[in-house]
């Protein structure tokens, strides 16, 4: 193989790797991040509801004692 052919193969390999990395990051941004965002929001809402129930329970308990 001539040096020009080796150089062309290396360029093609680098371009292919960069393209693959860009495509995988784009796929993650399109599919994985919205899923994680939904999971985080649902976890936050669940905790918020639990805190509200605990607050309501504590206030009812305090009213019953007085």
NORFEN-V211922 format. One record per helix or strand of 3 or more residues. SS is the DSSP state (alpha for helix, beta for strand). FROM is the first residue (numbers start at 0). LEN is the number of residues. If there is no record, write none. Layout:
SS:FROM:LEN
SS:FROM:LEN
//
This chain:
alpha:2:63
//
